[in-house]
Amino acid sequence: MLYEIYQAQRDLTAPANALATFTSRCMELLPGPFTDNPPMRYFSAMNEMVARSRLHHSRPEFAIGAITVEGRSVEVEGETVASTPFCSLVRFRKEGVGPQPRVLLVAALAGHFASLMRSTIRALLPDHDVFITDWHNARDVPLDEGGFGLDAYLDHVIEFLHQIGPGAHLLAVCQPCPATLAVTAVMAEAGDACTPASLTLMAGPVDGRVSPTAVNQLAVDRPLAWFEENVITTVPWRYAGRGRRVYPGFLQLGGFVGMNFGHHVDQHLALFHNLAAGDGDRARITEDFYDEYFAVLDLPAEFYLETIDQVFQRFLLATGRFEHHGRRVDLGAIRRTGLLTVEGGRDDICGVGQTMAAQDLCARIPKARRRHHLQAGVGHYGVFSGSAWERQISPVVKNFVRAND
């Protein structure tokens, strides 16, 4: 019923969005003297705001474009090198560039598309052969493709590491940190030749008992049944995944927005004033961010509920009780993989210490191959995007990968 209500709201507002979009495009064709005056700029700004007041459910393009490698401009093209119903493995191919350390970037399956990692990808590309997990929108996956839980999630990462081959490095941002740590342990215990050469965990809840945030508190304050009854819904019949139970992306986005509601209101007020003032450069920065932020995907219900239960409520990995296909995962099996943990000093989603907990859990990795980096003054998204990531954090990651390659 929840999804039907959301869909009905989208259907009712679609004509207004379409009219505002059409009006904005028509105004772009008018001569400057007619539109470059305060009343028309305000009218245009209002239309643009209405046109943008809508969520999207398809992945935006990665649109990396050209990067600089060893002093020359190189075009980057994303290509799918492996695919399942639930995820694609995308490689960012750089024509004419020699061998570089291969890095599998595991994007969060948490309501946004992998394209949210565009800044992360761009910073890594000059020095690395970058791959990413491009998770699919669960509402577009037919029900007969089966379910998708934590075991399947780990299986996908393992399969993609096999696709890339021995010697690859694994980098996880936010939610997949516990899963990628478990993947590394499973592969190490099996003596898998494709066990990651290094593992970088960034701002992820390895142990949510440390410095709990509002996100952690929400998970422990309610029983698992509450989440199943209140936030899990069924995909409507108009979509390919009709009948599939999902945690909808619009709810996840609503939670994120609610945590910093005043900030988002201020950003949209500033966007309106910049549009009305004709300051296209400033407006474009905000527009680009929200075009990405308002692109949401639905999570398979099994994966969402198992993550809440095992990672955020029972802390199975942190307490040595996490299992993969019924077999306990032994983090002590990780001995040869280098471990880097990265946190933001002002992270209000993943508290300081939650990611660093992996250092103690992986005590059998020699200290010389373990490192922790705390970036003062940055919040959750600043760990993997923005100026602090580009200028201060990414060099740490690059040096660590190089040292373990």
C-alpha positions as CSV (number, residue, x, y, z in Angstrom):
1,M,0.0,0.0,0.0
2,L,2.9,2.4,0.8
3,Y,4.3,2.2,-2.7
4,E,0.8,2.7,-4.2
5,I,0.4,5.9,-2.2
6,Y,3.8,7.2,-3.3
7,Q,3.0,6.3,-7.0
8,A,-0.4,8.0,-6.8
9,Q,1.3,11.2,-5.5
10,R,3.8,11.1,-8.4
11,D,1.0,10.6,-10.9
12,L,-1.0,13.5,-9.5
13,T,2.0,15.9,-9.6
14,A,3.3,14.7,-13.0
15,P,1.3,17.2,-15.0
16,A,2.6,20.2,-13.0
17,N,6.2,18.9,-13.3
18,A,5.8,18.4,-17.0
19,L,4.2,21.9,-17.5
20,A,7.0,23.6,-15.5
21,T,9.7,21.7,-17.4
22,F,8.1,22.6,-20.8
23,T,7.8,26.3,-19.7
24,S,11.4,26.4,-18.6
25,R,12.6,24.9,-21.9
26,C,10.5,27.4,-23.9
27,M,11.9,30.3,-22.0
28,E,15.4,29.2,-22.9
29,L,14.5,29.8,-26.5
30,L,13.3,33.3,-26.0
31,P,15.7,36.3,-26.8
32,G,17.7,37.6,-23.9
33,P,16.1,41.1,-23.6
34,F,12.7,39.4,-23.0
35,T,13.9,37.1,-20.2
36,D,16.9,39.0,-18.6
37,N,14.8,41.1,-16.2
38,P,13.8,40.5,-12.6
39,P,10.2,39.5,-13.1
40,M,11.0,37.0,-15.8
41,R,14.0,35.6,-13.9
42,Y,11.8,35.0,-10.8
43,F,9.1,33.4,-13.0
44,S,11.8,31.2,-14.6
45,A,13.2,30.3,-11.2
46,M,9.8,29.3,-9.9
47,N,9.3,27.0,-12.9
48,E,12.7,25.5,-12.5
49,M,12.0,24.7,-8.8
50,V,8.7,23.0,-9.6
51,A,10.3,21.0,-12.5
52,R,13.0,19.7,-10.1
53,S,10.6,18.8,-7.3
54,R,10.6,15.1,-8.3
55,L,12.5,12.0,-7.5
56,H,14.2,9.9,-10.3
57,H,14.5,6.1,-10.4
58,S,17.2,5.5,-13.0
59,R,20.9,5.7,-12.6
60,P,22.4,9.0,-13.8
61,E,25.3,8.7,-16.2
62,F,28.7,8.4,-14.6
63,A,29.9,11.1,-17.1
64,I,33.5,11.0,-16.1
65,G,34.7,12.6,-19.3
66,A,38.4,13.3,-19.7
67,I,41.0,13.0,-16.9
68,T,44.7,13.8,-16.8
69,V,47.1,10.8,-16.7
70,E,50.8,11.5,-16.6
71,G,50.3,14.9,-18.0
72,R,48.0,14.1,-20.9
73,S,44.2,14.2,-21.3
74,V,42.6,10.8,-21.5
75,E,38.9,10.0,-22.2
76,V,37.2,7.6,-19.8
77,E,34.4,5.3,-20.9
78,G,32.4,3.1,-18.6
79,E,31.9,-0.4,-19.8
80,T,30.0,-3.3,-18.2
81,V,32.3,-6.3,-18.0
82,A,30.0,-8.6,-16.0
83,S,26.4,-8.5,-15.0
84,T,23.7,-10.3,-12.9
85,P,20.0,-9.4,-12.4
86,F,21.0,-7.4,-9.3
87,C,24.3,-5.8,-10.2
88,S,26.7,-4.9,-13.0
89,L,30.5,-4.7,-12.8
90,V,31.5,-1.5,-14.5
91,R,35.1,-0.8,-15.6
92,F,36.2,2.7,-16.4
93,R,38.3,2.1,-19.4
94,K,41.2,4.5,-20.4
95,E,42.4,4.1,-23.9
96,G,46.2,4.0,-24.3
97,V,47.0,3.8,-20.6
98,G,49.3,1.0,-19.4
99,P,48.7,-1.4,-16.5
100,Q,47.8,0.2,-13.2
101,P,46.7,-1.2,-9.8
102,R,43.2,-2.6,-10.1
103,V,40.7,-1.3,-7.6
104,L,37.2,-2.6,-7.1
105,L,35.1,0.1,-5.5
106,V,32.1,-1.3,-3.7
107,A,29.3,1.2,-3.7
108,A,26.7,1.3,-1.0
109,L,23.4,-0.5,-1.7
110,A,21.6,2.1,0.4
111,G,19.0,4.0,-1.7
112,H,21.3,5.8,-4.1
113,F,23.0,4.7,-7.3
114,A,26.7,4.0,-7.8
115,S,27.0,7.3,-9.7
116,L,26.9,9.0,-6.3
117,M,30.6,7.9,-6.2
118,R,31.5,10.0,-9.2
119,S,34.0,12.2,-7.2
120,T,35.5,9.0,-5.6
121,I,36.0,7.5,-9.1
122,R,37.5,10.6,-10.6
123,A,40.1,11.0,-7.9
124,L,41.2,7.3,-8.2
125,L,41.3,7.1,-12.0
126,P,44.6,8.8,-12.8
127,D,46.5,6.2,-10.9
128,H,44.3,3.1,-10.9
129,D,42.3,0.8,-13.1
130,V,38.9,1.4,-11.4
131,F,35.9,-1.0,-11.3
132,I,32.6,-0.4,-9.4
133,T,29.6,-2.4,-8.3
134,D,26.7,-0.8,-10.1
135,W,23.7,-2.1,-8.1
136,H,20.4,-2.3,-9.9
137,N,17.1,-0.9,-8.8
138,A,15.2,-3.8,-7.1
139,R,11.9,-2.6,-8.5
140,D,13.2,-3.4,-12.0
141,V,14.3,-7.0,-11.2
142,P,11.6,-9.6,-12.1
143,L,10.4,-11.6,-9.1
144,D,11.4,-14.9,-10.8
145,E,15.1,-13.9,-10.5
146,G,14.8,-14.9,-6.8
147,G,15.7,-13.1,-3.6
148,F,18.8,-11.1,-2.7
149,G,20.2,-11.2,0.9
150,L,23.6,-10.7,2.5
151,D,24.9,-14.1,1.3
152,A,24.1,-13.1,-2.3
153,Y,25.7,-9.7,-1.7
154,L,29.0,-11.3,-0.6
155,D,28.8,-13.8,-3.5
156,H,28.6,-10.9,-5.9
157,V,31.7,-9.2,-4.6
158,I,33.6,-12.5,-4.6
159,E,32.5,-13.2,-8.2
160,F,33.5,-9.7,-9.3
161,L,37.0,-10.1,-7.7
162,H,37.4,-13.3,-9.6
163,Q,36.3,-11.5,-12.8
164,I,39.0,-8.8,-12.2
165,G,41.7,-11.4,-11.3
166,P,44.4,-11.9,-8.6
167,G,46.1,-8.9,-7.1
168,A,43.1,-6.5,-7.1
169,H,42.4,-4.1,-4.3
170,L,39.1,-3.7,-2.6
171,L,37.7,-0.3,-1.4
172,A,34.3,0.0,0.3
173,V,32.4,3.2,1.2
174,C,29.8,3.3,4.0
175,Q,27.3,0.5,4.3
176,P,29.3,-2.3,2.4
177,C,32.3,-2.0,4.9
178,P,31.2,-5.0,7.1
179,A,30.3,-7.1,4.0
180,T,33.7,-6.5,2.3
181,L,35.6,-7.2,5.5
182,A,33.7,-10.5,5.6
183,V,34.4,-11.2,1.9
184,T,38.1,-10.7,2.5
185,A,38.0,-13.2,5.4
186,V,36.0,-15.8,3.5
187,M,38.5,-15.6,0.6
188,A,41.6,-15.6,2.8
189,E,40.4,-18.7,4.7
190,A,39.7,-20.5,1.4
191,G,43.2,-19.6,0.1
192,D,41.6,-17.9,-2.8
193,A,44.1,-16.5,-5.2
194,C,41.9,-13.5,-5.8
195,T,41.9,-12.4,-2.1
196,P,42.3,-8.6,-2.2
197,A,45.8,-7.3,-1.9
198,S,44.5,-4.5,0.2
199,L,41.2,-3.5,1.8
200,T,40.2,0.1,2.4
201,L,37.1,0.7,4.6
202,M,35.7,4.2,4.5
203,A,33.1,5.5,7.0
204,G,31.3,2.2,7.4
205,P,29.6,0.6,10.4
206,V,32.0,-2.3,11.2
207,D,30.9,-2.0,14.9
208,G,27.9,0.1,15.4
209,R,28.2,-0.1,19.2
210,V,31.0,2.5,19.1
211,S,30.0,6.2,19.2
212,P,26.4,5.4,18.1
213,T,24.6,8.0,15.9
214,A,20.9,8.7,15.3
215,V,21.1,6.0,12.6
216,N,22.4,3.4,15.0
217,Q,19.9,4.4,17.6
218,L,17.0,4.1,15.3
219,A,18.0,0.6,14.4
220,V,18.3,-0.6,18.0
221,D,15.3,1.2,19.4
222,R,12.8,-0.8,17.3
223,P,12.5,-4.6,16.9
224,L,13.1,-6.1,13.5
225,A,9.4,-6.8,13.1
226,W,8.8,-3.0,13.2
227,F,11.0,-2.4,10.2
228,E,9.3,-5.3,8.3
229,E,5.8,-4.0,9.1
230,N,6.4,-0.3,8.5
231,V,9.1,0.3,5.8
232,I,8.9,-2.8,3.6
233,T,6.4,-2.6,0.7
234,T,5.6,-4.3,-2.6
235,V,6.5,-3.1,-6.0
236,P,3.4,-2.1,-8.0
237,W,2.3,-3.9,-11.1
238,R,3.5,-1.3,-13.6
239,Y,7.2,-2.2,-13.0
240,A,9.3,-5.2,-14.0
241,G,9.8,-6.2,-10.4
242,R,6.1,-6.3,-9.7
243,G,5.3,-8.2,-6.5
244,R,8.9,-8.0,-5.2
245,R,9.1,-6.9,-1.6
246,V,11.5,-3.9,-1.2
247,Y,12.7,-1.1,1.1
248,P,11.9,1.8,-1.2
249,G,14.5,4.4,-2.0
250,F,12.1,7.3,-1.4
251,L,11.9,6.3,2.3
252,Q,15.6,6.1,2.6
253,L,16.0,9.5,1.0
254,G,13.3,10.9,3.3
255,G,15.3,9.7,6.3
256,F,18.5,11.3,5.0
257,V,16.7,14.6,4.3
258,G,15.0,14.5,7.7
259,M,18.4,14.3,9.5
260,N,19.5,17.6,8.0
261,F,16.2,19.1,6.9
262,G,17.1,22.8,7.6
263,H,20.3,22.4,5.5
264,H,18.3,21.1,2.5
265,V,15.7,23.9,2.9
266,D,18.5,26.5,2.9
267,Q,20.2,24.9,-0.1
268,H,16.9,25.1,-2.1
269,L,16.3,28.7,-1.0
270,A,19.8,29.5,-2.2
271,L,19.2,27.7,-5.5
272,F,16.0,29.8,-6.1
273,H,17.8,33.1,-5.3
274,N,20.8,32.1,-7.5
275,L,18.4,31.2,-10.4
276,A,16.5,34.5,-9.9
277,A,19.7,36.5,-9.9
278,G,20.9,34.8,-13.0
279,D,23.9,33.3,-11.3
280,G,24.0,30.1,-13.4
281,D,27.4,28.8,-12.1
282,R,26.3,28.7,-8.5
283,A,22.9,27.3,-9.3
284,R,24.4,24.6,-11.5
285,I,26.5,23.2,-8.6
286,T,23.4,22.8,-6.4
287,E,21.4,21.4,-9.3
288,D,24.0,18.8,-10.1
289,F,24.1,17.7,-6.5
290,Y,20.4,17.3,-6.2
291,D,20.0,15.7,-9.6
292,E,22.2,12.9,-8.1
293,Y,20.8,13.0,-4.6
294,F,17.2,12.7,-5.8
295,A,17.9,9.7,-8.0
296,V,16.9,6.7,-5.7
297,L,16.8,3.0,-6.0
298,D,14.8,0.4,-4.1
299,L,16.6,-2.3,-2.0
300,P,15.6,-6.0,-1.9
301,A,13.7,-6.5,1.4
302,E,15.8,-9.5,2.3
303,F,19.0,-7.5,2.1
304,Y,17.7,-4.6,4.0
305,L,16.2,-6.6,6.9
306,E,19.3,-8.9,7.2
307,T,21.5,-5.8,7.3
308,I,19.4,-4.2,10.0
309,D,19.3,-7.5,12.0
310,Q,22.9,-8.7,11.6
311,V,24.9,-5.4,11.3
312,F,23.0,-2.8,13.2
313,Q,21.1,-4.8,15.9
314,R,23.1,-7.9,16.7
315,F,26.6,-6.7,15.5
316,L,27.4,-10.3,14.3
317,L,30.6,-9.4,12.5
318,A,32.0,-7.3,15.4
319,T,31.3,-10.1,17.9
320,G,32.6,-13.0,15.8
321,R,29.2,-14.5,14.9
322,F,28.7,-13.5,11.3
323,E,28.1,-16.3,8.9
324,H,28.3,-16.8,5.1
325,H,26.1,-19.6,3.8
326,G,25.9,-21.1,7.3
327,R,29.7,-21.0,8.0
328,R,31.2,-18.7,10.6
329,V,33.4,-16.0,9.1
330,D,36.8,-15.9,10.8
331,L,38.4,-12.4,10.6
332,G,41.6,-13.9,12.0
333,A,42.1,-15.6,8.6
334,I,43.1,-12.2,7.1
335,R,46.8,-12.0,7.4
336,R,48.3,-10.9,4.1
337,T,45.8,-8.2,3.0
338,G,46.7,-4.6,3.9
339,L,44.0,-2.8,5.9
340,L,43.3,1.0,5.7
341,T,40.4,2.5,7.7
342,V,39.2,6.0,7.0
343,E,36.8,8.1,9.1
344,G,35.5,11.7,9.2
345,G,35.7,13.6,12.4
346,R,32.2,15.1,12.0
347,D,30.4,12.1,10.6
348,D,26.9,12.0,11.9
349,I,25.9,8.8,10.1
350,C,28.8,6.5,11.0
351,G,30.4,7.6,14.3
352,V,34.1,7.9,14.9
353,G,35.5,4.5,15.8
354,Q,32.9,2.4,14.1
355,T,35.2,1.8,11.1
356,M,38.5,1.8,13.0
357,A,37.1,-1.2,15.0
358,A,38.2,-3.3,12.0
359,Q,41.8,-2.7,13.1
360,D,41.3,-4.6,16.3
361,L,39.2,-7.3,14.7
362,C,42.0,-8.0,12.2
363,A,44.8,-8.1,14.7
364,R,46.6,-10.9,12.7
365,I,47.4,-8.5,9.9
366,P,51.0,-7.2,10.7
367,K,50.9,-3.7,12.1
368,A,53.1,-2.5,9.3
369,R,50.3,-3.3,6.9
370,R,47.6,-1.6,8.9
371,R,46.8,2.1,8.9
372,H,44.0,4.4,10.2
373,H,43.3,7.9,8.9
374,L,40.9,10.3,10.7
375,Q,40.1,13.4,8.6
376,A,39.2,16.2,11.0
377,G,36.3,18.5,10.1
378,V,34.5,16.4,7.5
379,G,31.1,14.8,7.7
380,H,30.0,11.5,6.1
381,Y,29.9,12.6,2.5
382,G,33.1,14.5,2.8
383,V,35.0,11.3,3.4
384,F,34.5,10.2,-0.2
385,S,33.6,13.4,-2.1
386,G,34.6,17.1,-2.1
387,S,37.8,19.0,-1.5
388,A,38.9,17.1,1.6
389,W,38.6,13.8,-0.2
390,E,40.4,15.0,-3.3
391,R,43.2,16.8,-1.6
392,Q,43.8,15.0,1.6
393,I,42.1,11.6,1.8
394,S,42.6,10.2,-1.7
395,P,46.4,10.6,-1.6
396,V,46.4,8.5,1.6
397,V,44.3,5.8,-0.2
398,K,46.5,5.9,-3.3
399,N,49.7,5.6,-1.3
400,F,48.3,2.7,0.6
401,V,47.2,0.8,-2.5
402,R,50.6,1.5,-4.1
403,A,52.4,0.2,-1.0
404,N,50.4,-3.1,-1.0
405,D,50.4,-3.6,-4.8
